[in-house]
Amino acid sequence: MPLQLLCQLETAEPETARAALLDDAEDQQNAGLTRLQIWTEEDAPDRLWVLFEANDRARAEAWLERARAHTHGRPAAVSASSAHFLRTT
């Protein structure tokens, strides 16, 4: 069964964070990730949720570490994030 990665991003600038995610598409693909959906939380517009299909957990975890280092702060205006690997049962 496919493994999925659900990420939550806290940001004061949702459009900047969304643009950074889209600009990172090549790195995501190289990490075995396929971005399936980006949502804005209805009651918290400063919170983005991103769903990926993850083909290789180790590569996805390495991407997460790089992404945290590159997206927190100024480049993508992300102030906090969380990530959860999920499997459909």
Backbone as CSV, one residue per row, in Angstrom:
resi,resn,N_x,N_y,N_z,CA_x,CA_y,CA_z,C_x,C_y,C_z
1,MET,0.845,-1.186,0.000,0.000,0.000,0.000,0.883,1.239,0.000
2,PRO,0.439,2.269,-0.693,1.269,3.469,-0.796,1.439,4.183,0.547
3,LEU,2.605,4.758,0.682,2.916,5.569,1.853,2.676,7.023,1.481
4,GLN,2.066,7.763,2.383,1.830,9.177,2.142,2.486,9.995,3.235
5,LEU,2.787,11.221,2.895,3.397,12.170,3.817,2.480,13.382,3.898
6,LEU,2.025,13.697,5.101,1.161,14.853,5.336,1.956,15.874,6.131
7,CYS,2.126,17.054,5.574,2.887,18.124,6.218,1.968,19.289,6.562
8,GLN,2.197,19.859,7.710,1.480,21.055,8.138,2.504,22.181,8.258
9,LEU,2.214,23.312,7.656,3.109,24.469,7.678,2.391,25.657,8.285
10,GLU,3.027,26.296,9.240,2.518,27.544,9.826,3.261,28.689,9.141
11,THR,2.522,29.661,8.636,3.149,30.750,7.913,2.312,32.020,8.000
12,ALA,2.970,33.141,8.089,2.277,34.429,8.061,2.028,34.866,6.614
13,GLU,2.659,34.158,5.666,2.538,34.491,4.245,2.230,33.231,3.441
14,PRO,0.963,32.799,3.439,0.608,31.551,2.763,0.997,31.499,1.285
15,GLU,0.869,32.585,0.575,1.208,32.568,-0.855,2.705,32.398,-1.069
16,THR,3.519,32.984,-0.193,4.970,32.817,-0.276,5.340,31.367,-0.001
17,ALA,4.733,30.773,1.002,5.005,29.376,1.331,4.555,28.461,0.201
18,ARG,3.392,28.734,-0.362,2.880,27.924,-1.484,3.825,28.022,-2.681
19,ALA,4.287,29.226,-2.982,5.210,29.415,-4.110,6.517,28.656,-3.873
20,ALA,7.008,28.665,-2.633,8.241,27.934,-2.318,8.036,26.429,-2.520
21,LEU,6.873,25.920,-2.140,6.579,24.499,-2.361,6.566,24.165,-3.843
22,LEU,5.950,25.024,-4.622,5.887,24.775,-6.060,7.265,24.885,-6.698
23,ASP,8.074,25.827,-6.237,9.433,25.990,-6.757,10.327,24.804,-6.405
24,ASP,9.962,24.061,-5.380,10.760,22.936,-4.897,10.373,21.617,-5.564
25,ALA,9.587,21.676,-6.613,9.045,20.462,-7.236,10.129,19.484,-7.677
26,GLU,11.227,19.961,-8.222,12.280,19.058,-8.694,12.914,18.294,-7.529
27,ASP,13.210,18.993,-6.432,13.768,18.321,-5.259,12.778,17.316,-4.676
28,GLN,11.498,17.663,-4.675,10.476,16.739,-4.182,10.467,15.477,-5.037
29,GLN,10.493,15.655,-6.345,10.481,14.517,-7.260,11.733,13.660,-7.070
30,ASN,12.898,14.293,-6.905,14.143,13.553,-6.694,14.118,12.767,-5.386
31,ALA,13.298,13.206,-4.436,13.156,12.512,-3.153,12.073,11.435,-3.201
32,GLY,11.525,11.177,-4.389,10.487,10.158,-4.517,9.123,10.614,-4.041
33,LEU,8.928,11.939,-3.999,7.654,12.492,-3.547,6.835,12.989,-4.728
34,THR,5.547,12.731,-4.673,4.595,13.290,-5.630,3.614,14.129,-4.842
35,ARG,3.610,15.434,-5.093,2.688,16.323,-4.377,1.283,16.086,-4.916
36,LEU,0.374,15.710,-4.031,-0.993,15.404,-4.432,-1.950,16.566,-4.212
37,GLN,-1.734,17.315,-3.125,-2.701,18.368,-2.783,-2.063,19.370,-1.834
38,ILE,-2.479,20.626,-1.958,-2.149,21.666,-0.984,-3.472,22.271,-0.536
39,TRP,-3.663,22.325,0.783,-4.885,22.913,1.338,-4.529,24.090,2.236
40,THR,-5.442,25.031,2.340,-5.396,26.078,3.358,-6.497,25.748,4.360
41,GLU,-6.137,25.747,5.627,-7.121,25.419,6.651,-8.187,26.521,6.709
42,GLU,-9.436,26.128,6.657,-10.557,27.077,6.604,-10.562,28.047,7.779
43,ASP,-10.346,27.548,8.978,-10.414,28.397,10.165,-9.060,28.958,10.590
44,ALA,-8.030,28.641,9.840,-6.678,29.137,10.151,-5.941,29.349,8.834
45,PRO,-6.199,30.456,8.140,-5.615,30.660,6.814,-4.097,30.766,6.804
46,ASP,-3.473,30.855,7.978,-2.013,30.881,8.047,-1.442,29.468,8.180
47,ARG,-2.279,28.453,8.020,-1.853,27.054,8.131,-2.101,26.349,6.803
48,LEU,-1.025,25.827,6.216,-1.123,25.046,4.981,-0.920,23.572,5.305
49,TRP,-1.609,22.722,4.582,-1.440,21.279,4.659,-1.026,20.806,3.279
50,VAL,-0.048,19.921,3.227,0.451,19.411,1.944,0.482,17.894,2.025
51,LEU,-0.110,17.250,1.029,-0.143,15.795,0.968,0.725,15.318,-0.183
52,PHE,1.644,14.401,0.124,2.524,13.803,-0.875,2.336,12.293,-0.875
53,GLU,2.545,11.667,-2.011,2.776,10.236,-2.047,4.278,10.065,-1.908
54,ALA,4.693,9.166,-1.029,6.119,8.968,-0.766,6.527,7.573,-1.241
55,ASN,7.413,7.519,-2.221,7.852,6.232,-2.768,9.029,5.634,-2.013
56,ASP,9.752,6.460,-1.257,10.944,6.002,-0.540,11.043,6.815,0.750
57,ARG,10.737,6.193,1.877,10.675,6.938,3.134,12.013,7.581,3.492
58,ALA,13.110,6.864,3.318,14.423,7.416,3.672,14.731,8.677,2.863
59,ARG,14.465,8.636,1.569,14.694,9.830,0.742,13.737,10.947,1.124
60,ALA,12.502,10.609,1.463,11.525,11.621,1.880,11.956,12.272,3.192
61,GLU,12.476,11.472,4.123,12.947,12.030,5.399,14.138,12.961,5.174
62,ALA,15.030,12.594,4.258,16.166,13.471,3.938,15.664,14.775,3.333
63,TRP,14.655,14.692,2.462,14.080,15.902,1.878,13.461,16.782,2.969
64,LEU,12.762,16.154,3.919,12.158,16.921,5.011,13.213,17.716,5.775
65,GLU,14.337,17.093,6.070,15.408,17.797,6.786,15.916,18.985,5.981
66,ARG,16.140,18.771,4.683,16.586,19.880,3.822,15.516,20.962,3.730
67,ALA,14.263,20.532,3.564,13.173,21.497,3.414,13.019,22.344,4.671
68,ARG,13.135,21.725,5.828,13.037,22.486,7.082,14.153,23.526,7.153
69,ALA,15.335,23.146,6.771,16.469,24.069,6.821,16.298,25.221,5.839
70,HIS,15.682,24.952,4.692,15.570,25.966,3.651,14.282,26.765,3.688
71,THR,13.221,26.233,4.312,11.940,26.933,4.240,11.562,27.669,5.514
72,HIS,12.136,27.265,6.655,11.794,27.996,7.868,12.467,29.363,7.812
73,GLY,11.697,30.366,8.141,12.235,31.718,8.114,11.952,32.419,6.805
74,ARG,12.871,33.229,6.396,12.659,34.158,5.295,12.291,33.539,3.944
75,PRO,12.966,32.497,3.438,12.671,32.058,2.068,11.203,31.725,1.814
76,ALA,10.563,31.033,2.743,9.171,30.643,2.526,8.248,31.142,3.614
77,ALA,8.772,31.899,4.544,7.969,32.477,5.625,7.304,31.425,6.500
78,VAL,7.928,30.258,6.637,7.391,29.191,7.478,7.968,29.334,8.880
79,SER,7.088,29.385,9.876,7.543,29.555,11.256,7.556,28.241,12.040
80,ALA,6.764,27.259,11.608,6.716,25.953,12.269,6.144,24.938,11.285
81,SER,6.474,23.678,11.514,5.936,22.634,10.640,5.905,21.308,11.383
82,SER,5.103,20.399,10.851,5.090,19.029,11.330,4.894,18.124,10.128
83,ALA,5.340,16.882,10.265,5.224,15.928,9.147,4.833,14.560,9.713
84,HIS,3.970,13.883,8.987,3.455,12.586,9.428,3.425,11.639,8.233
85,PHE,4.051,10.472,8.394,3.962,9.436,7.382,2.735,8.590,7.688
86,LEU,1.909,8.372,6.682,0.640,7.667,6.835,0.542,6.541,5.802
87,ARG,-0.113,5.472,6.196,-0.350,4.362,5.262,-1.843,4.029,5.311
88,THR,-2.435,3.882,4.156,-3.839,3.494,4.069,-3.982,2.050,4.532
89,THR,-4.966,1.811,5.379,-5.192,0.442,5.849,-6.551,-0.047,5.417
